[in-house]
C-alpha cells in the first residue's frame, strides 16, 4: 500500500519550531524514497515474469521512448536497433513536460505538436502521451500501445503518472540521458529519479565510478555502455561528407550564478563573436544556441524578446541559425566549433575537428575527468582577445596545431568502435534472462 510519508511529515512540520520542522520534512522525504524503492522492487519480479512469458509466446515486447523535446532526442540508434530486432516493437510517446509557466523550460501545446511532427516526419511510430484537447497527461498504461519497457531521456519535469515509480507497475524503466555526462553536478546523478530508474546507462567507467561513489544507492543501477549520441560517428565512420566548412557558434544557457553550472559566456562574448563573424563573412557561419538560452536570457531580464530575435536575425544575414534536433551531419560538414556547452565538448570532439572552448568568468562546475581531458586537448580561451587570436590562427590561417593532441586523447578515451545501442540491447536482453 502506498503511504504519502512526505505529506504526513510536511503537515506535522507546520506545528513545530522551524528547525524541528525541517528535520521532519527530511524524514518524510527519505521515507517516501524508501517506500517507493520497495514498491518498485516488488513490481520488478512480476513485470519480468510477464515479459518472459510474452517472449515464450513469441509476442513482441513494446518499447516506448518517452520524449518531450525533439531538440533533445539523442536515442535514434537505440530506437533503430530495437526496430531491427524481431523481438521488439519500438514507439515514441510525446508528452508535455511538467514545468510551470514561470519556468524557462515551460512548454506550450505548440511545443508538443512540434515534437510530435518531428517524429512523424521521420516516419517513426509516434503517439501523443498528452491529451491536447483535455489538457491532461495520459498514463502510459492507457496509451493505444501499453509499453513493456520505457526509455526516458529526461530526469526532470516528468509528470508522476508517467514517471518510473508509477510505470514500474507494468514496465521496466531505463534511462539514457539526452545529454552527455559532462560535470560533477549532483543534478546528473542525485535526484529521486536517478534512484527510481531500473537501469541508468552512462557513457564510460570514469563517469560510472564517480556517480556510484556519490549516489545513495552506490550506483547499483548504473551500466557503462557508451552513449547513443556518439553512435552516429561509429555508424558513419566510412561515409564521405560534403565539406561545407561551417563554423559553428554554440553558446550554453548558464550565463550567470543563478544555476548549478556557470558555463555560459554569452553575456561577455555573444555580441563580440557576432561582430567577428560580420567581419569574416568568407567563413560559413552557423549560430546554434542551446535550446534554453534565449528563454533564459529573456526570463532573467538580460534582453527583451525583441532584442533576442534581433540578435538571431543578425546571424541569418551572414549565415544561418540552427534550432532543430538533427545537427550531427552539420557537425561532420563543419570546419570548427566555438562553444561553452559541456555536451557539445564531447560530441563535437568525435569529428576530430578544431574545438574552441570558451571559459566562464564565474567559477564553473568542474567537468568530469573524461570531459576535462577533452577540453585540455582543445583550444581554451578566457576572453575575446585570446579568442580572436585563435580564430585567426586556426580558421583564417588554417593552422590546426593541436590536432595530434586531440587524436591522442581520442584513442585514450576509447571512442573507436564503441556502439552504445548494441550494448543497451544486449543489457535489456540480459535483464530478461
N, C-alpha and C positions, 0 to 999 in steps of 0.2 A: 504493500500500500504506500502511495506517495504521501509524504508528510512535508508540509511547507515550513521547514525549520527556520528559514531566513525570515519569513513573515512573522512567525511567532516571536522570535527573539527581537526583531525590529520593533514590534509592538511593545514588548516588555521594556525596551530601551527608552521609550518615551517617558517612563515613570520613575527613572532613577537618575543620579548625577551623570554628567556628560562622560566622564572617564569610564564609569561602570557601564554606561550605555554603549560606548564604543566597543568594549570588551564583549558585551552580549551580542552586538551585531556581528562581530568577528566569529564568535562561537556559532551563531546561526548560519553564517556563510560557509564555514568549514563543515558543519553537519550536513548542510544541503549538498555539498560536493560529495561527501562520503556516501550519503544516501543515493545520489544519482549514479555514482560509480557502482554501487551494489546492484542497483536496478539494471544498469547496462550489462553488467557481468551475468546476471541471471538471464537476461534476454538472449545473450550471445549463444549459449548452448542450444537453445530451442531454434534460433534462426539458422545456425549452421546445420542442424539436423534437417530442417526444412529444405535448405538449399541442396544438401546432398541427395535428398530424395528426388528433387527436381532433376538433378543430373542423372541419377539412376534411371529415371523415367524418360530420359532423352528430351527433357524440356530445357529450353534456353533460359539462362538467367538474365533478368532485366537489370541493366546497369544505367543508373541515372547520374548525369553530371549537372549538379546544381550551380547556376551561374546568374549573376545579376548585373554584370557589366561586361560587354563584349570586348572592351579595350583590355580587359584583364583575363581574357581567355587564353590560357597557355598550355592546355592539355590535349591539343589536337592529336598528337601522336598516340596518346593513351586511348582516346576515342577510336582512332583508326585501327589500332591493334586488336581492340575488342570487336570492332566491326568485322574484321577479317578472321575472327575465330568463331566457328560454328556453334560453340557452346554459349555464346553471349549475344545479347541484343542491346546496343547502347542507345541512349536517348539524352536529349538536352532538356532540362527543366529550367525555364526562365522565370525568375521571380523578381520582386522588388525588394531592395534592401530595407532594413528597419531603422534607418537613420531619420531623426526628426527634421522638421523643415528649417530649423535654425543651424543645422549641421552642414558643413561643406560637402558631405557625402550624400546629402538628401537627393532622392530621385523622384522624378515626375513620371506620370504614365507614359509620356513620350519617350523617356529613357528606357522604360520596359519594352515598348514597342520597337525601339531602335535595336535593342539587344536581340529580341525575337527575330527581327528581319535579317539581322546579321547571319544567324544560323540558317534561317530559311533560304536565304540567297546562296548559301553554301550547299543547299540541298541535303541538309542533315535532318535527322528525326528530332523535331523540336516541339515542345508543348509549353503553353503558359502555365506556370505554377502560381500565378496571381490572377485573381478574378477582377478584370479591369472594370466591368460593369458594376459589380458589387463592392469594388474597392476593398478586397479582402484576400488574405493568404489562403492557399489551398494546401491542406495537409497532403503529404506525398502519397499516403496510402489511399487517398481519394482521387488520385490522378487517373487518367484513362489507362495508363500502364503503371501498375504497382511495382516499385523497384525492389530488387533483392539486394542490390549493392548501390550505395550512394557515394559519389565522389564530390567533396567540397573543394572549392577554390578560395573561399573567403572565410576567415575565422571570426569575423565581426559583422555586426548588423544582420545577423541571421535570426529570423522570427522563430519563436520557440517551437511551434508545431512543425517547423522544417529543420530544426536543429538535431544534433546527434543523439540527444537523450531520448526524445520522442521517436525518432526514426529507428532507434535501436530495437524497438518492439517488433519490427518486421524486416529489417535490412542490416547488413554490415556497413559500417561507415569508414571511409578513407579520406585522407586529406592530402591534396597536392597543392601547396600554396601557389597563388598566381604570380608571386614574386620569387626571385632567387634569394636565399638567405644571405644577408649582407652584413648585418650588425650584430651586436651582443645585447640588443634591447630585449627586455622581457616580453614585449608585445609579440615577439616571434615564437615564443615557447611557453609562456607562463599564464595564459588565460585559462578559464574553466574549459573552454572549447578544446584546448590542446590536451587536456586530461581526458575529456569525454570521448574523443575520437578513437576508433578502434586501431587504425594504423595511420601514423603520421610519417609521410615519405619525405626524407631530406636528401640533400644533394651529395654529401660526402661524409666520411667518417670524422673529419675535423669538426664539422657542424654538429653531427650526432653526439659526439663526446662532450662538446661544450653544453649543448642543450640538456643532455642527460644529467650532467653534474649539477645543474641548477633547477631542474624540474622536481616537483614534489613526488612524482611517481618514478623518479630516477630514469625516465626515458624508456619505460618498458614497451611503449607503443611506437617507438621510433624505428624506422627502417632506412638504411642508407642505400639509395638506388640511382642517384643522379637526379636530373631534373628534365621534365619534358620540354621546357623552353630551349634546352640545348640539343634536343634530338634532331631539330631541323638541320643543324650543322652536320650531324652524323649521317642523316639520310640524304643530304645533298652534297656530300664531300667530293663526289666525282662529277658534279654538274657544272657547266660553264655558265657564268652570269654575265649579262651585258654590263659593261663598266660605264656607269653614268656619273661617277666621281662626285656623288653627293657629299656635301659637308654638313653634318647633322648637329644642330644645337638642341640639346635635350635637357632643359632645366627641371630640377626637382621642386616640389611644393614647400618643403620645410624651411622657409626663408627666415624664421625668427626663433625666439626662445620658447614660444608657446606650443611646443611639440616635443617629442622624445628623440628626434633625430638630429636636427640642426645642420643638415647637409646643404640646404638650398642657398644659392648665391645670386639669385635673380635680382634682388634689390640693389646689389652693388655692380653687377655685370650685365644684366639683361639688356639695357639700352646701349651700353658700350659695344657689346657684341653685335647688336643690330647695326650700329654706325659703322663698325668694321666691315660687316657684310655689304653695306651700301657702297663702300669704297672699293670692294673687291668683288664686283659682280661677274668677273670672269670665272668665279667659283660657283658651283651648282648648289645653292643653299637650301636646306630643309629645316624648318622650325618644328620641333617635336616636343611640346610641353608635356609634363606629367599630367594625367587626367584630372588631378585635383588642384593643379597650380592656379589656374585662372579663378576658380571658385574660392580658393583660399585667399588670394590677393584681394578679391572683392569683399568677402565676408570679414576679413581682418582690417579693412579700411585703408589699405595701401593705395588702391586705384579704384576708380569707378568702373562700372561695366563698360561704359563708353570708351574709357581710356584703354581698357584691356583689349577691346575689339579693335581699336585704332592701332594698337601695337601689333596685334596679329595681322591686321590688314597691310601694315608696312612690309611684313615678310612676304605677303603674296605679291607685292610689287616687284620684288627682286628674286623671288624663288618660290617656294611652296610651303604650305602648312600641312603637317601630317597629324591627324587626330584619330584615325581608325585603328582597329585592333591588329590588323596584319601589317607588319613592318619589317620582318626579317629579310625579305627579298631586297628591300630598300637598303638594309644594312650591308648585304652582300654586294650591292651595286655602288657602294659609297667609297669615298676617299678617306674620310676620318670622322671622328665624333668628338664633340665638346660637351661634357656633361658633369653633373654633380650627383647624378641619380645612381644609387647603390646597385639596383638590379641590372641596369644597363652596363655597369662596370664589367660584370662577368659576362653578360650576354654578348656585348659587342666585342669583348676580348677574343671570342672564338672566331671572329672574322680575320684575326691576326693583322688588322689594320691599325693605324695610329689612333690612340685613345688619349684624349687630353682631360685630365681630372681637375675640376675646379674646387679649390679648398675653401671652406667656410671660415669667416672671421670668428664665428661663435664656436665654442668648444663642441665639436660634434660627438655623437655617439660613436664609439670606435667600431671599425669594421671587424668582422670575424677574421680568423687567420687566413682563410682562403682568399678573401677579397683584398685583404691588406697586402698579400703577396702580389696580387694582380696590379693593384694601384702603384706599388713601388716600381713595377716594371714599365709603367706608362709615364706620360708627361704630366707632372704635377705643377700647378700654378696657384699662386695666392692672390694675385692682383692683375689688373688689366695690362700693366706694363710687361709683366712676365708672360702673360698670355699672348700679347701681340708679338713678342719675340719668337715664341714657339710657333705661332701660326705662320709667321713669315718664313721661318726655317723649314718647317715640315710641309706646309701647304703650298707656299709660293716657290720656294727653292727645291721642294720635293726631296728634302734630306731627312728621311726617317731613321735617325741614328740609334734608336732604341729597339729596332726590330729584332735583333738577335737575342736581346734580353727577354723580350716578350715570348719568343719561340721557346726559350729555355724553360720559362715558367709554365707555359702551355703543356709541355711534356711532363714537368714535375708534378703538376696537379692532376694528371691522368685524364685529360679531356679527350684523348684519342680513343675512338672505338667504344665509347660507352653509350648504351641505348637504354634510357630510363624506362620507356614504355614497356619494353620486353621484360625488364626487371620487375616492374609493377605487376604485369600479367602473371608472371611466374609466382610472385608472392601471393597474389589473390588465390591462385590455384593451390598453393601450399596451405593457405588458411582453411581451405575446404577439405583437406585430406584428413 
